[in-house]
């Protein structure tokens, strides 16, 4: 029964991919700006929280969707604490779908994806005994392909509870930062908005600039560790 439930979850993730492909122009147009996305969520009335969680799930399952717009909108509409609750719930639910999609449905697809040069470094780290440490580093540093790693983790033997705990702990600070920006914009706390935005942008820029160097170091650590 438990396996059946996981397959259902993975199948829902596959369904969301199909829906995104079908309605991607409308979805991306909706999330071009914070105001348009906020107006749409508010227009759904009591279903607003459900729709916000749905879009965060969709962003986690489908990487090209701009997650910052959704997360900032969550804080703008519902405040820091409630908005963070909805965003975290959506991120976790989307991660569960992506993880079990790989583990029970689309493993061969992800394996073929990791054989491409762009993702070979990722495949190498998955073979390391310290994969959990690598995951934490990947998830906490801005600029890394976090959503792809959620799919990739489904190919490993990592225990789901351990994986999702690492995911939540590592991503929490930056999710909170995005939601806080939205809340501060709503309350016109522009100084706080500027400070949090500045720190976030700087962290993302540094993560993006030094991403390749860090990947090389992690790869070297993987080789030295496996050879010892």
N, C-alpha and C positions, 0 to 999 in steps of 0.2 A: 504493500500500500504506500509506503514511504517513497519507494522508487517511482511508483506511478505518479505521485504528487510532484516529484522533481521533474519528471518528463513533461508533465502538464505545464510547469513553470517555464521550462526550456522552450516548449512549443509556443507559449505566449510571447516569449522573446522573439521567436521566428516570425510570428504574426505581426509584431510591431515593426519589424524590418520591412515586411511586405507593405504594410500600411504607409510607412514612411516613404518608400519608393513611389507608391501611388500618389501620395498627397504632399510630397516634398516641396514643390513650389509654393503652395499655400502656407505650409508650416514655416518655411524659412522666411517668407515675406512677413509673416506675423511676428517673428522674433527679430526683425531688423532693428527695431528700436524698443527701448524700455517702455515708452508710453503706449505703443500699440499693443504690446504684450500685456501690460497692466490693465488696459481698457478691456481687452478680451477676457481676462480672468475675472474681472469685476462684473462683466456682463453676464456671466454664468450664474451669478447669485450664490446660493448655498452650495452649489457644486464647485465653487472657486477652489477650495483646498484640494478637492479630488483632481481637478484639472491641473493645478500646479504640480501635484505629485506625479500625475501622468506625464507631463512634459519633462520633469526631471528624470523619470524612468526612461523616457524616449531619448533624452540627451545621453544617458549612460549607455544605453543599448546601441544608439546610433551616434558615433563620435562626432560627425561634422556639425551637429547642432551646437550653437554657441551656449555653453553652460553658464557663463557669467551673467548673461541677460536673464536667464531663469532664476538664478540664485539671488541676484540683486533685486529682481522683481519680487521675490519671496519676502525679502526684508522690507521693501517699499510698501507692500500691501498689508503684510501681517505683523510687521515688527521683527525685532531680532530673535526673540525666543521662540515664538510660534512659527515664524518663517523658517527658522533653523530646523525646527521639528519636522516640518513638511518637506523641506529640501533633503534632510538626512534620510527620511523615510523613503523618498523617491529614489535617492542615490542607492540606498541599500537594496530596495526592491529591484531596481534595474540591474545591479551587480549580481543579485541572485539569479535573475533570468539569464544574464550573459554567461555566468559561471557554469550553470547547469545546461545551457545550450551547448557549450563545448563538451561537457562531460557526458551528455547523453544523446545529443542530436548531431551537432556539427563538428565533431572532433577532427575528421579528415580535412574539412575545409580550413580550419585553423592551422593544422599541421602544414598544409600546402602553402598557406600564407606566410608562415614562419620560415619557410625555405627560401624566400626571396631575400636578396642581399640586404634590403632595408631592415629586416627583422631578424637576421641571423644572430646578432648579438643577444637578442632576447631569448632565442632558443638555447643558446649556450648557457645562459644564467639559470634556466629552468632545470638544468641537470645538476646544479650545485647543491650540496647539502645545506648551505646557508641561504637557500632561496628565500626564506622568510625575511632575512635581513635585507636582501636585495629588493624585495617587494616594498618594505617600509621606506627605503631610500627613494625608490621610484615614485611612490605615492605621495611622499611629503615634499619633494622638490618640484616646483612648478616647471613646466616646459617639457615634461616627459609624456610619452603616450600611455597615459594611465588606463584609459578604457580598453585599449588593445590588450594590456597586460591582464585585465580581468578575464578576458576570453582565454588568454594563454594559460592562466593559472588553472583553468579547468582541465588541462591536459596532464597536470602533475598529480602527485599523490597527497598534496597538502590537504589537511582536514578543513572542511568548510568553515567550522566555527573559528578556527585559527585564522583563516584567510580573511573572513569578514571582520574580525576584530582588528586585524592589522589595517585593513582598508578604512574602517571608521576612525580609528585613532590617528592615522597618518593624514587623512584628508580633512579631518575636523577643523584644524586651524584656518585653512584657506576657504573652506565652505563658510565658516563663521565670519571671516573677513568680508567675503562677498555679500553675505546677508546683512552684515552690519553697515556696509556702504549704502545699501538700499534703504535701511531704516534711518540712517543719518541724513540721507537726501530728503526723505519725507519730512523729517523734523527740522530740516534746514540747518543742520549742524555741519556747516561747510568746512570748518577747520578739521573736525574729526574725519569727515569724508576725504579731505585732501591728504591727511596723514596716512589713513589706512590704505587709500588708493596708491599713494606714493610708495609705501612699503611693499604692497602687492605687486605693483608694476616693476619695481626694482628687483624683487625676488624672482619674478617671472623672467625678466631680462637676463639676470645672472644665470638662472637655470637653463635658459635657451642657449646662451653664449657658451657655457661650459658643459653643455649636455654631452657633446661628443667626447670631450676629455674625460668626463666622469664615466661614460660608457667604456672607454678604453681601459681605465683603471680597474673597473669592476671586472672586465674581461680578463685582464692580467691576473687579478686576484683569483678568478675562477680557475685559470690555468695552473697557477702556482699551488693552489689548494688541492686540485685534483692530482697533481703530480707528487704531492707530499705523502 
